[in-house]
Structures are given as C-alpha cells and as structure tokens.
Amino acid sequence: MRRIITLLCLVSTLSCVQPALDNDCDHISACTLLGFTYLTGVSFSTTNNRINRTYTGIISGPSVSIELPYGISKSAVITLSTNAASILAGGAAFTNGVTPLDFSVPVNFTLKGNTGAPQYYTVTAYLITPVADTNQSNCYAGGVLSSCPATTSSDPSQDAHFIDLPNAKGIQPSVVNPLYTSDSINPDRLRGLVWKTCQEGFTGIACGGGSLSPLTHAAAGTSCANLNSVNSGAGYAGLKKWRLPTLQELNQLLEQDQAGNIFWNTSLFPNAPSTVGANLYRWTSSMILPAATSAMAVNELHQPQATGTTNPVHCVNGDSPPAADLLDNGDGTVLDRRTKLIWQKCSMGQANDTGCSGALGTASWSGALVYCKNLNLAGKTWRLPSITELVTLLDISKPAPFLDTIRFPNLTIADFHSSTTQMSNVVYNYILTLSTPAVGGLSGKGTPYNVKCVSGP
C-alpha cells in the first residue's frame, strides 16, 4: 500500500503541499490525488479590501494565521487559493474573494472537492494597528526649519529624517458612494478605516455648507453614532460603523509638515477649521478613567478636557482597535505586536535589568537625539520616537503614568522627548507628559526631559 500511495503522489501535479510531512506522502490528505482538495494560499488583498497592501497567511496543517488591519476586522474579504469545488465558512455558503466575514474571531472553513473527504481549516487573524508617519518634512537647525542636514549633525535622526516611517499615511482623496452622492468620505487604507470628509456641522463635497458644530463629549458620540441611521438606515455613505475616533486614531490624522494653525490636510479635508480660539480641540472617545469626567481632545496639542466642554467633532467609520499586546523580548526590548514597533524597555538613566533599577535620566532634545542614535542595545538601530509613535504607548484606561508599568517597570510620572518639532513654535519639540496625560511643548529644546528610544518596525 505504501508503494501505491507513493506512485499516486508522483503522478499528481502537486505532490505534498504540507512540507512538514515526509516525502513518502504517508498522509494521503497532504497530496493532490485524483481530485482531492487542497489549500495553497490565503490572503487579504488590496483589490477586495480597503487596505494599502496584501496580507498573506501562513498555513500550518489545518491552522492558518494571518495579519489584518483592525478597521475591517468584522467585514474583511478573504481569498483562498484552492482547487475546492465548494467552500463553506462557519457552515454557511461562501463565495471566495467576495463574501465579507467577521475575522475578529477565528473562522472555520470546509473545503469540498468532487471526491474524497472534506478538508477543514481554521483561519485566525491577528489584528494590527499600523502607525503612520507624521509627514514632518523639514528639520530644525539654528533656530529655524529647513531641509534636513546629514544625520551626523548635532541634531541627528530628527522626525523629518525618516520618510514614511513607520508607514506612509494611508488617507485617500475624498470619494462618494454613487448611491449617496452628497456623502463625502476619505478612506484610510493603512488601518482600514474611513473618515467623514467634513467635520460635524459642515455639509457638501467641499464642506462649504452649514457651519461648524462644537458639541459636548456625549453629544459628539451621539452625533457620530447617528450617522449609522441616515439614508433610510443604510448609513452615511452606505456605511454603518460610524463612531468617535480614539486618541491614537485622531493623532495619526494630523499633519506635521506645515506651520500655522491648521493641522488637518486641507487638500483631503477641505474647510478644516483653525485649531485656535474656540475651535482649539477635537474630541476623541478616549476617556480618562476611572472618573470618566474628562476625555482626551486633540489638535496640535493633546490634553484632557471636561466632558461638558464643547469641541468640534471628526467622525470615523470602522471596527474599534484591539487591546494593546506588548511582549517583553527578554533582551532589554519590548515588542508592540500590534504596531510592530520595538521599544527600549528601560529608559535612559536606568540599568538594563529586569526591574529597570535606577532613576530616570534627562537630556536636552539634542542630547536625546544623540543618545538614541548611539544606543547599543539588542543589535538594533534606535531613534528618538516621533510624537505619533510615542502616543501609541499611552493607555489611559490605566492610572498615571498611563503606560504599561509591567512591561516598562519602575516608570514614574515623567515627561518624554519626541523627535517631532512643534510647528507653531519651532524652538519647541513635542513632549509626552505622563502626569496628565498630555502632548505639548513645555519649554524650549534645550530643556532636559526623559528619553525612551524606539526601533523598527
């Protein structure tokens, strides 16, 4: 019988599709035999999903693992490379490359051929939260912003030295659903989200109608949620996952490539209001717990505001981001599995031991840039994080210092440098303040603050 099976494998067009099995093909289910089904590939493609790259799965026996941007986690379209005559997903009929499925939980597939027993696979998607570049394009030197000098200067590895790192921004020009031609939206293909082009109160394709409508925090959440029931229940632009964005989502929408008082890309989001005076901040869904009497609000700066305060609102559509997933690599580094960024576990001044013993050290902005560039740790190349990267560490569901103090032990309330120059006053850089929490420029770049370096992705 062993010789018969081996012969059948030799005459088939594909012998063993499971490399972990032996060359004799003792397990007949691993061979393409006389019409038996097999699975050779799994992917989330850019063609079938609003994402900026194709994600490919890893097949290991009946288990398939694959990454997926979280914004489309409950309505993603998967493509299976298979010769199956029919496919079931969760026991229901499935059209390959067409049927959207909920991948926030593992999905079971049944592949049936014309002959032989069905094959069963479980696809488990790991939800990721890619981080966008700030788009800062000029470096700080001699008191002004200008084209970036070589990274060997006294202020090396500034935010603007790194183009499209960690990732290029994914915000697309505004489009409309042909069925709802008044509903202008901007897809974000990096995270699988969709932004409403106009901030609440403005109307029209160019957001030239109506007027800006600042709202309390509760009213802001209601306003975004109400978008799901417009168009006779079809939802704004035919979408039904509208909500108030999180702090990290709204932070990544900001542009740091221009001076002035508007930090939204006005070619993508026309008539964006100035971030000064009464229109200073935009609400996020990120509440300061446990009191929940204030929430984070964003403009060039970020800070908590009392929920009864009125602020403008910019709504987003998409599934909510997953919980943080930080992994201590055991070599003085911490991997953020969601963003793919790798962090220095123990901050400058602390010993690189299990508990990060010692006191936090401080440096000027220039000193912080040099420290991270020269850091010799785990064989990686390090840099001072941009403000967008630094904000990803915030977890405001935790008490001060609002970070994971298990993965980052002995972390007291501190103020951390970012590599990003503050555009409204270039002698400042953005500081992450963990006592509040807040983002701002506390004083000039010569003032010493704490330092934590980043690498990757």
C-alpha positions as CSV (number, residue, x, y, z in Angstrom):
1,M,0.0,0.0,0.0
2,R,2.9,2.4,0.8
3,R,4.2,1.9,-2.8
4,I,0.8,2.6,-4.3
5,I,0.4,5.9,-2.3
6,T,3.9,7.0,-3.4
7,L,3.2,6.3,-7.0
8,L,0.0,8.3,-6.8
9,C,1.9,11.2,-5.4
10,L,4.5,11.0,-8.2
11,V,1.9,11.2,-10.9
12,S,-0.1,14.0,-9.4
13,T,0.5,17.6,-10.5
14,L,1.4,18.6,-6.9
15,S,2.9,16.0,-4.6
16,C,2.9,17.1,-0.9
17,V,1.5,20.6,0.0
18,Q,2.5,20.2,3.6
19,P,6.3,20.3,3.8
20,A,6.3,19.1,7.4
21,L,5.2,15.7,6.2
22,D,7.6,13.0,4.9
23,N,8.4,12.6,1.3
24,D,6.6,9.2,1.1
25,C,3.3,11.1,1.5
26,D,2.1,8.6,4.2
27,H,-0.7,11.1,4.9
28,I,-2.8,10.9,1.8
29,S,-4.7,14.2,2.8
30,A,-1.5,16.1,2.1
31,C,-1.3,15.1,-1.6
32,T,-3.2,16.2,-4.6
33,L,-4.7,12.9,-5.6
34,L,-7.4,12.3,-8.2
35,G,-9.4,15.5,-7.5
36,F,-8.8,15.7,-3.7
37,T,-9.0,19.3,-2.4
38,Y,-6.0,21.3,-1.1
39,L,-5.3,24.8,0.1
40,T,-2.1,26.5,-1.1
41,G,-2.7,30.2,-0.1
42,V,-4.7,32.6,2.0
43,S,-4.7,36.4,1.6
44,F,-6.5,39.7,2.3
45,S,-5.9,41.6,-0.9
46,T,-5.9,45.3,-1.7
47,T,-8.4,44.6,-4.5
48,N,-11.1,43.2,-2.2
49,N,-10.4,45.3,0.9
50,R,-9.8,48.9,1.7
51,I,-6.1,48.3,2.7
52,N,-2.8,49.5,1.3
53,R,-1.1,46.1,0.9
54,T,-1.9,42.5,0.6
55,Y,-1.6,40.4,3.7
56,T,-0.6,36.7,3.2
57,G,-1.4,33.9,5.6
58,I,0.9,31.1,6.9
59,I,-0.6,27.6,6.6
60,S,0.4,25.1,9.2
61,G,-1.6,21.9,8.8
62,P,-5.3,22.8,9.4
63,S,-4.4,26.1,11.0
64,V,-3.9,29.4,9.1
65,S,-2.5,32.6,10.8
66,I,-2.7,35.9,9.1
67,E,-2.4,39.6,10.0
68,L,-5.2,42.1,9.3
69,P,-5.6,45.9,9.9
70,Y,-8.3,46.2,12.6
71,G,-10.6,48.7,10.8
72,I,-12.1,46.0,8.6
73,S,-11.8,43.1,11.1
74,K,-15.5,42.3,11.1
75,S,-16.1,42.7,7.4
76,A,-13.0,41.5,5.6
77,V,-12.9,39.7,2.3
78,I,-10.5,36.7,2.2
79,T,-9.2,34.9,-0.8
80,L,-8.4,31.2,-0.6
81,S,-6.1,29.6,-3.2
82,T,-7.6,26.2,-3.6
83,N,-9.0,23.7,-6.1
84,A,-12.1,23.0,-3.9
85,A,-15.3,22.7,-5.8
86,S,-17.2,24.4,-2.9
87,I,-16.3,26.2,0.3
88,L,-18.2,26.7,3.5
89,A,-17.4,29.4,6.1
90,G,-18.7,28.7,9.5
91,G,-21.0,26.1,8.0
92,A,-22.6,28.7,5.6
93,A,-22.2,29.2,1.9
94,F,-19.1,31.2,0.9
95,T,-18.1,32.9,-2.3
96,N,-14.3,33.0,-2.5
97,G,-12.9,36.6,-2.7
98,V,-16.4,38.1,-2.4
99,T,-18.2,37.2,0.9
100,P,-17.2,39.5,3.8
101,L,-16.6,37.7,7.1
102,D,-16.0,38.6,10.8
103,F,-12.4,37.9,11.5
104,S,-12.4,39.3,15.0
105,V,-12.8,35.7,15.9
106,P,-11.3,32.5,14.2
107,V,-13.2,31.4,11.2
108,N,-13.7,27.7,10.2
109,F,-13.6,26.8,6.5
110,T,-14.7,23.5,5.0
111,L,-13.2,22.7,1.6
112,K,-15.0,20.1,-0.5
113,G,-13.8,18.5,-3.7
114,N,-15.5,16.3,-6.2
115,T,-14.1,13.2,-4.5
116,G,-12.6,12.4,-1.1
117,A,-13.3,13.7,2.4
118,P,-13.7,17.4,3.1
119,Q,-10.7,19.4,4.4
120,Y,-11.1,21.7,7.4
121,Y,-9.1,24.8,8.1
122,T,-9.3,27.5,10.8
123,V,-8.2,31.0,9.9
124,T,-7.1,33.2,12.8
125,A,-6.5,36.8,12.0
126,Y,-4.2,38.8,14.3
127,L,-5.4,42.4,14.3
128,I,-2.7,45.1,13.8
129,T,-2.7,48.8,14.3
130,P,-0.1,50.2,11.9
131,V,1.4,53.6,12.7
132,A,1.6,56.4,10.2
133,D,4.4,58.9,9.6
134,T,3.8,62.4,10.8
135,N,4.8,63.8,7.4
136,Q,7.2,66.3,9.0
137,S,9.4,67.3,6.1
138,N,11.9,69.9,7.5
139,C,14.5,69.6,10.2
140,Y,15.3,72.1,13.0
141,A,18.7,73.8,12.9
142,G,19.9,77.2,14.0
143,G,16.5,78.3,15.3
144,V,14.6,77.6,12.0
145,L,13.2,74.8,10.0
146,S,15.0,73.9,6.7
147,S,15.9,71.0,4.6
148,C,17.4,68.2,6.7
149,P,21.2,68.1,7.1
150,A,23.1,64.9,7.2
151,T,22.2,62.7,10.2
152,T,25.7,63.2,11.6
153,S,24.8,66.8,12.6
154,S,24.5,67.8,16.2
155,D,20.7,67.1,16.0
156,P,20.7,63.7,14.2
157,S,17.8,61.4,13.4
158,Q,15.0,64.0,13.7
159,D,11.5,63.1,12.8
160,A,11.9,64.6,9.3
161,H,15.0,62.5,8.6
162,F,12.6,59.5,8.3
163,I,10.3,59.4,5.4
164,D,7.1,57.2,5.6
165,L,8.4,55.6,8.8
166,P,6.9,53.5,10.4
167,N,4.4,53.7,7.4
168,A,3.2,56.1,4.8
169,K,0.0,57.8,5.6
170,G,-3.0,55.9,4.1
171,I,-5.6,58.7,3.8
172,Q,-7.0,58.8,0.3
173,P,-8.7,61.8,-1.5
174,S,-12.4,62.2,-0.8
175,V,-14.8,60.0,-2.7
176,V,-18.5,59.4,-2.7
177,N,-20.7,56.3,-2.9
178,P,-22.6,56.6,-6.2
179,L,-25.8,55.8,-4.3
180,Y,-25.2,58.7,-1.8
181,T,-23.5,61.4,-3.8
182,S,-23.7,64.0,-1.0
183,D,-21.8,61.9,1.5
184,S,-18.1,62.6,1.0
185,I,-15.6,60.2,2.7
186,N,-11.8,59.6,2.9
187,P,-10.7,56.0,3.1
188,D,-7.7,55.3,5.3
189,R,-6.0,52.3,3.7
190,L,-3.3,51.9,6.3
191,R,-5.8,50.9,9.0
192,G,-8.9,50.0,7.0
193,L,-10.8,53.0,8.3
194,V,-13.0,55.6,6.6
195,W,-13.1,59.2,7.7
196,K,-16.0,61.6,7.2
197,T,-14.6,64.4,5.0
198,C,-16.4,67.1,6.8
199,Q,-16.3,67.8,10.5
200,E,-19.7,67.8,12.1
201,G,-21.9,70.7,11.1
202,F,-20.3,71.2,7.7
203,T,-22.0,69.8,4.6
204,G,-21.3,69.4,0.9
205,I,-18.5,67.8,-1.0
206,A,-16.2,70.7,-0.2
207,C,-17.6,71.1,3.3
208,G,-18.7,74.6,2.3
209,G,-22.2,74.4,3.6
210,G,-23.6,74.6,7.1
211,S,-21.4,75.7,10.0
212,L,-19.0,74.0,12.4
213,S,-20.9,72.4,15.3
214,P,-18.9,72.1,18.6
215,L,-20.5,69.6,20.9
216,T,-20.2,68.2,24.4
217,H,-18.4,64.8,24.6
218,A,-21.7,62.9,25.0
219,A,-23.3,64.8,22.1
220,A,-20.2,64.2,20.0
221,G,-20.5,60.4,20.4
222,T,-24.2,60.6,19.6
223,S,-23.6,62.7,16.5
224,C,-21.2,60.2,15.1
225,A,-23.4,57.2,16.0
226,N,-26.4,58.9,14.4
227,L,-24.6,58.7,11.0
228,N,-25.3,55.0,11.0
229,S,-29.1,55.5,10.6
230,V,-29.2,58.2,7.9
231,N,-30.1,57.4,4.3
232,S,-33.1,55.4,5.5
233,G,-31.0,53.1,7.6
234,A,-28.2,52.5,5.1
235,G,-25.8,54.8,7.0
236,Y,-23.8,57.8,5.9
237,A,-22.1,56.9,2.5
238,G,-23.7,53.4,2.9
239,L,-21.5,52.7,5.9
240,K,-22.8,51.7,9.4
241,K,-19.8,51.7,11.8
242,W,-19.5,55.4,12.5
243,R,-18.1,56.4,15.8
244,L,-16.0,58.9,17.7
245,P,-12.3,58.2,17.0
246,T,-9.8,57.1,19.6
247,L,-6.9,59.3,20.7
248,Q,-4.4,57.3,18.6
249,E,-6.6,57.3,15.5
250,L,-7.2,61.1,15.6
251,N,-3.5,61.7,16.4
252,Q,-2.5,59.9,13.2
253,L,-4.8,62.1,11.1
254,L,-2.7,65.2,12.0
255,E,-0.1,66.6,9.6
256,Q,3.2,68.0,11.0
257,D,4.6,69.3,7.7
258,Q,3.4,72.8,7.8
259,A,3.4,75.8,10.2
260,G,0.2,77.6,11.0
261,N,-2.9,76.8,12.9
262,I,-4.5,74.0,10.8
263,F,-3.1,70.5,11.3
264,W,-5.5,68.7,9.0
265,N,-4.6,68.1,5.4
266,T,-6.9,70.7,3.8
267,S,-6.5,69.1,0.3
268,L,-8.1,66.0,1.8
269,F,-10.3,67.6,4.3
270,P,-11.5,71.0,2.9
271,N,-12.5,73.8,5.1
272,A,-10.9,72.3,8.1
273,P,-11.3,74.8,10.9
274,S,-8.3,76.5,12.5
275,T,-7.1,75.0,15.8
276,V,-7.1,78.3,17.7
277,G,-9.6,80.0,19.9
278,A,-12.9,78.4,20.4
279,N,-12.2,75.6,17.9
280,L,-8.9,74.5,19.5
281,Y,-9.5,70.8,20.0
282,R,-11.3,67.8,18.5
283,W,-13.0,65.2,20.7
284,T,-11.8,61.6,20.9
285,S,-13.6,58.6,22.5
286,S,-10.6,58.1,25.0
287,M,-12.0,58.7,28.5
288,I,-9.8,59.4,31.5
289,L,-10.7,56.6,33.9
290,P,-11.9,55.8,36.5
291,A,-13.8,59.1,37.0
292,A,-14.8,59.4,33.3
293,T,-15.4,63.1,33.8
294,S,-12.9,64.1,31.1
295,A,-11.7,62.8,27.8
296,M,-8.7,63.4,25.5
297,A,-9.1,66.1,22.9
298,V,-6.7,66.6,20.0
299,N,-5.2,69.4,17.9
300,E,-1.5,70.2,17.5
301,L,-1.5,69.6,21.3
302,H,-3.5,66.9,23.2
303,Q,-5.0,67.2,26.6
304,P,-7.9,66.1,28.7
305,Q,-11.0,68.3,28.7
306,A,-14.1,68.1,30.9
307,T,-16.8,66.2,29.1
308,G,-19.2,69.1,29.4
309,T,-16.8,71.3,27.2
310,T,-17.9,71.8,23.6
311,N,-15.4,70.9,20.9
312,P,-15.6,70.2,17.1
313,V,-16.0,66.6,16.0
314,H,-14.5,64.5,13.3
315,C,-16.2,61.1,12.9
316,V,-14.6,57.8,11.7
317,N,-16.0,54.6,10.3
318,G,-14.6,51.2,11.1
319,D,-14.2,48.5,13.7
320,S,-12.6,49.5,17.0
321,P,-8.9,48.9,17.7
322,P,-7.9,45.8,19.7
323,A,-6.3,45.9,23.1
324,A,-2.5,46.5,23.4
325,D,-0.3,43.5,23.1
326,L,3.2,44.2,24.4
327,L,5.8,41.4,24.6
328,D,9.0,41.6,26.7
329,N,11.7,40.1,24.5
330,G,14.0,39.4,27.4
331,D,16.9,41.4,25.9
332,G,16.1,44.8,27.1
333,T,13.5,45.5,24.5
334,V,9.6,45.4,24.3
335,L,7.8,44.5,21.1
336,D,4.5,46.1,20.4
337,R,2.9,43.3,18.4
338,R,0.1,45.5,17.2
339,T,2.3,48.3,15.7
340,K,5.5,46.2,15.1
341,L,7.5,48.9,16.9
342,I,10.3,47.8,19.3
343,W,10.8,49.9,22.4
344,Q,13.7,50.3,24.8
345,K,12.4,48.7,28.0
346,C,14.4,50.7,30.5
347,S,14.6,54.4,29.8
348,M,17.8,56.5,29.7
349,G,19.5,56.5,33.1
350,Q,18.1,53.2,34.2
351,A,20.0,50.0,34.4
352,N,19.1,47.4,31.7
353,D,17.9,44.8,34.2
354,T,14.7,43.0,34.9
355,G,13.2,45.8,37.0
356,C,14.9,48.8,35.3
357,S,16.5,49.8,38.5
358,G,17.8,53.3,39.0
359,A,16.3,56.8,38.3
360,L,15.2,58.1,35.0
361,G,17.8,60.4,33.4
362,T,17.2,63.5,31.4
363,A,18.7,65.2,28.3
364,S,18.1,68.1,26.1
365,W,16.4,67.5,22.8
366,S,19.8,67.3,21.0
367,G,21.1,65.1,23.7
368,A,18.1,62.8,23.4
369,L,18.5,62.5,19.6
370,V,22.2,61.7,20.0
371,Y,21.6,59.2,22.9
372,C,19.0,57.2,20.9
373,K,21.1,57.2,17.7
374,N,24.1,55.9,19.6
375,L,22.2,53.4,21.8
376,N,23.8,49.9,21.6
377,L,21.0,47.5,22.6
378,A,19.9,44.1,21.2
379,G,21.7,44.7,17.9
380,K,19.1,47.1,16.7
381,T,19.2,50.6,15.2
382,W,17.5,53.1,17.5
383,R,16.0,56.6,17.2
384,L,14.1,59.1,19.3
385,P,10.4,58.3,18.6
386,S,8.1,60.7,16.7
387,I,5.2,62.1,18.7
388,T,2.8,59.7,16.8
389,E,4.9,56.7,17.8
390,L,5.2,57.9,21.4
391,V,1.4,58.4,21.7
392,T,0.8,54.7,20.8
393,L,2.2,53.8,24.3
394,L,-0.5,55.6,26.1
395,D,-3.1,53.5,27.8
396,I,-5.5,55.9,29.6
397,S,-7.5,53.0,31.0
398,K,-4.6,52.7,33.5
399,P,-3.8,55.1,36.3
400,A,-0.9,57.5,36.0
401,P,1.7,57.2,34.4
402,F,-0.9,55.8,31.8
403,L,1.6,53.2,30.4
404,D,2.1,49.5,30.9
405,T,4.3,49.5,34.0
406,I,4.6,45.7,33.9
407,R,6.4,45.8,30.5
408,F,8.0,49.2,31.4
409,P,8.8,48.7,35.2
410,N,10.0,51.5,37.5
411,L,8.4,54.1,35.3
412,T,7.4,57.1,37.3
413,I,5.4,60.0,36.2
414,A,7.7,61.7,33.6
415,D,7.9,63.9,30.5
416,F,9.4,62.2,27.4
417,H,11.0,63.8,24.4
418,S,9.8,63.2,20.9
419,S,11.8,63.8,17.7
420,T,9.0,65.9,16.3
421,T,9.4,69.7,16.1
422,Q,6.3,71.7,17.3
423,M,5.2,73.5,14.2
424,S,3.5,76.5,15.8
425,N,6.8,77.3,17.7
426,V,9.8,75.6,16.2
427,V,12.1,76.2,19.2
428,Y,9.9,73.6,21.0
429,N,9.5,69.9,20.3
430,Y,6.5,67.8,21.3
431,I,6.7,66.3,24.8
432,L,4.6,63.4,26.1
433,T,3.6,64.3,29.7
434,L,2.5,61.3,31.7
435,S,1.1,63.1,34.7
436,T,-1.9,64.4,32.8
437,P,-1.5,62.8,30.2
438,A,-0.9,65.4,27.5
439,V,1.1,66.3,24.4
440,G,2.7,69.7,24.1
441,G,5.8,71.7,24.2
442,L,6.7,72.6,27.8
443,S,9.7,74.7,27.1
444,G,12.5,75.1,24.5
445,K,14.5,72.2,23.1
446,G,17.3,73.0,25.5
447,T,15.3,71.9,28.5
448,P,16.1,68.4,29.7
449,Y,13.4,65.7,29.7
450,N,13.2,61.9,29.9
451,V,14.2,59.6,27.0
452,K,12.9,56.3,25.7
453,C,14.1,55.1,22.3
454,V,12.3,53.1,19.6
455,S,13.3,50.8,16.7
456,G,11.5,49.1,13.8
457,P,9.2,48.1,12.6
